[in-house]
Amino acid sequence: MDNISTTSLKMKREFNVKPERVFDAWLNPEMMKKWLFTLEGTNKVAQNNPQVGGTWEIVDHRGGKDYRALGEYLEIDPPNKLVFTFKMPQFSELEDTITVEITESAAGCEMIFTHLIHVDSEENWTKTDLEKALGESHDQTEHGWNLMFMGLKELVETGKMSYKG
């Protein structure tokens, strides 16, 4: 039986728009398909049922393959807090938890993003193996969100995306 370990990724971003605009980008399928795990040019599916217990799903088509990201909404408190699960079934059945907290600021709003990452470890792994896997997973995840948050910022602040992928 495999063991599950977790690491937490926390990121902070500033936006020059009201909290409602950023919150909406996480829940509105028309906006989601432009930045969340996908780009408009490669998006196949962007759908959600934004209520507690409701689900969301994104399908992105890249390199001849479909990549599915999906999850369930655990908490929705507009425009301040959103908590949902996230998994990509073709890579892992493990489900991560993502928390998005948005507060109003002088310039617009600040978003605190926390991604609780679950990593499957093998029986024979040493502590070093595990730390390496957790570190790689953390860094890869951070890299991915960094790119997505650049897109999110552009989307909410200008209303369009210059990069189409």
C-alpha positions as CSV (number, residue, x, y, z in Angstrom):
1,M,0.0,0.0,0.0
2,D,1.4,3.4,-1.0
3,N,1.8,6.2,1.5
4,I,0.4,9.7,0.9
5,S,2.5,12.7,1.9
6,T,1.6,16.3,1.5
7,T,3.3,19.6,0.9
8,S,1.8,23.1,0.8
9,L,2.3,25.7,-1.8
10,K,1.4,29.3,-0.9
11,M,1.4,32.2,-3.4
12,K,0.3,35.8,-3.2
13,R,-0.8,38.0,-6.1
14,E,-2.0,41.6,-6.4
15,F,-4.6,42.7,-8.9
16,N,-5.6,46.2,-9.9
17,V,-9.3,45.2,-10.0
18,K,-12.1,44.6,-7.4
19,P,-12.2,41.3,-5.6
20,E,-15.4,40.3,-7.4
21,R,-13.6,40.4,-10.8
22,V,-10.9,38.0,-9.7
23,F,-13.4,35.7,-7.9
24,D,-15.5,35.6,-11.0
25,A,-12.5,34.4,-13.1
26,W,-12.3,31.3,-10.9
27,L,-16.0,30.4,-11.5
28,N,-17.2,31.8,-14.8
29,P,-16.6,29.1,-17.5
30,E,-16.1,31.8,-20.2
31,M,-13.2,33.1,-18.1
32,M,-12.0,29.8,-16.8
33,K,-11.3,28.5,-20.3
34,K,-8.9,31.3,-20.9
35,W,-6.5,30.6,-18.1
36,L,-7.3,27.8,-15.6
37,F,-5.4,24.6,-16.7
38,T,-6.1,25.6,-20.3
39,L,-6.1,28.3,-22.9
40,E,-8.9,29.3,-25.2
41,G,-7.2,27.9,-28.3
42,T,-6.8,24.4,-26.7
43,N,-9.8,24.2,-24.5
44,K,-12.4,21.5,-25.2
45,V,-14.5,21.6,-22.0
46,A,-15.0,24.3,-19.3
47,Q,-17.9,23.6,-17.1
48,N,-18.9,24.0,-13.5
49,N,-21.7,23.9,-11.0
50,P,-20.5,26.6,-8.6
51,Q,-22.2,25.6,-5.4
52,V,-20.9,23.6,-2.4
53,G,-20.9,19.9,-3.5
54,G,-21.0,21.0,-7.1
55,T,-18.2,20.0,-9.5
56,W,-16.0,21.6,-12.1
57,E,-14.2,20.2,-15.1
58,I,-11.6,21.5,-17.6
59,V,-10.4,19.6,-20.6
60,D,-7.4,20.9,-22.5
61,H,-6.1,19.4,-25.7
62,R,-2.4,19.5,-26.2
63,G,0.0,17.5,-28.2
64,G,-2.7,15.2,-29.5
65,K,-3.9,14.4,-25.9
66,D,-6.7,15.5,-23.7
67,Y,-5.9,16.5,-20.2
68,R,-8.7,16.6,-17.7
69,A,-8.7,18.6,-14.5
70,L,-11.7,18.3,-12.2
71,G,-12.9,18.7,-8.7
72,E,-15.6,19.6,-6.3
73,Y,-16.4,22.9,-4.6
74,L,-16.1,22.7,-0.8
75,E,-16.7,26.3,0.2
76,I,-17.9,29.3,-1.8
77,D,-18.0,32.7,-0.1
78,P,-18.1,35.4,-2.8
79,P,-15.9,37.4,-3.3
80,N,-13.6,36.4,-0.5
81,K,-13.0,32.7,-0.4
82,L,-13.2,29.7,-2.6
83,V,-12.1,26.1,-1.6
84,F,-12.2,23.2,-4.0
85,T,-10.6,19.9,-4.7
86,F,-8.4,19.3,-7.8
87,K,-7.2,16.2,-9.5
88,M,-6.0,15.1,-13.0
89,P,-7.2,11.4,-13.2
90,Q,-4.7,10.4,-16.0
91,F,-1.8,11.2,-13.7
92,S,-3.1,10.3,-10.2
93,E,-6.3,9.5,-8.3
94,L,-5.0,11.7,-5.5
95,E,-7.1,14.8,-4.8
96,D,-5.4,18.1,-3.8
97,T,-7.2,20.9,-2.0
98,I,-7.0,24.5,-3.3
99,T,-7.9,27.6,-1.2
100,V,-8.3,31.0,-2.8
101,E,-8.7,34.0,-0.4
102,I,-9.2,37.4,-1.8
103,T,-9.2,40.7,0.1
104,E,-9.7,44.2,-1.0
105,S,-6.6,46.4,-1.0
106,A,-5.9,50.0,-1.8
107,A,-4.8,49.1,-5.4
108,G,-7.6,46.6,-5.9
109,C,-7.3,43.2,-4.3
110,E,-4.8,40.7,-3.0
111,M,-5.2,37.0,-3.6
112,I,-3.7,34.4,-1.2
113,F,-3.6,31.0,-3.0
114,T,-2.8,27.8,-1.1
115,H,-2.5,24.4,-2.8
116,L,-2.2,21.4,-0.6
117,I,-0.3,18.9,-2.8
118,H,-0.6,15.2,-2.2
119,V,2.3,13.0,-3.3
120,D,2.1,9.2,-3.6
121,S,5.3,7.7,-2.1
122,E,6.6,4.1,-2.5
123,E,7.2,1.7,0.4
124,N,10.9,1.6,-0.2
125,W,11.5,5.4,-0.4
126,T,13.9,7.0,2.0
127,K,13.2,10.3,3.7
128,T,15.5,11.9,1.0
129,D,13.5,10.3,-1.8
130,L,10.3,11.6,-0.3
131,E,11.7,15.1,0.3
132,K,12.9,15.2,-3.3
133,A,9.5,14.1,-4.7
134,L,7.7,16.6,-2.6
135,G,10.1,19.4,-3.6
136,E,9.8,18.6,-7.3
137,S,6.0,18.4,-7.0
138,H,6.0,21.8,-5.2
139,D,8.3,23.4,-7.7
140,Q,6.5,22.1,-10.8
141,T,3.1,23.1,-9.3
142,E,4.4,26.5,-8.5
143,H,5.8,26.9,-12.0
144,G,2.4,25.9,-13.5
145,W,0.4,28.3,-11.3
146,N,2.9,31.1,-11.9
147,L,2.1,30.9,-15.7
148,M,-1.6,30.6,-15.0
149,F,-1.6,33.6,-12.7
150,M,0.2,35.8,-15.3
151,G,-2.7,34.9,-17.6
152,L,-5.3,35.5,-14.9
153,K,-3.8,39.0,-14.1
154,E,-3.9,39.9,-17.8
155,L,-7.4,38.6,-18.2
156,V,-9.0,40.4,-15.2
157,E,-7.0,43.6,-15.7
158,T,-7.3,44.0,-19.5
159,G,-10.2,41.7,-20.3
160,K,-8.3,39.8,-22.9
161,M,-5.4,37.4,-23.3
162,S,-2.5,38.2,-25.6
163,Y,-1.1,34.7,-25.5
164,K,-3.2,32.1,-27.2
165,G,-0.8,29.1,-27.0
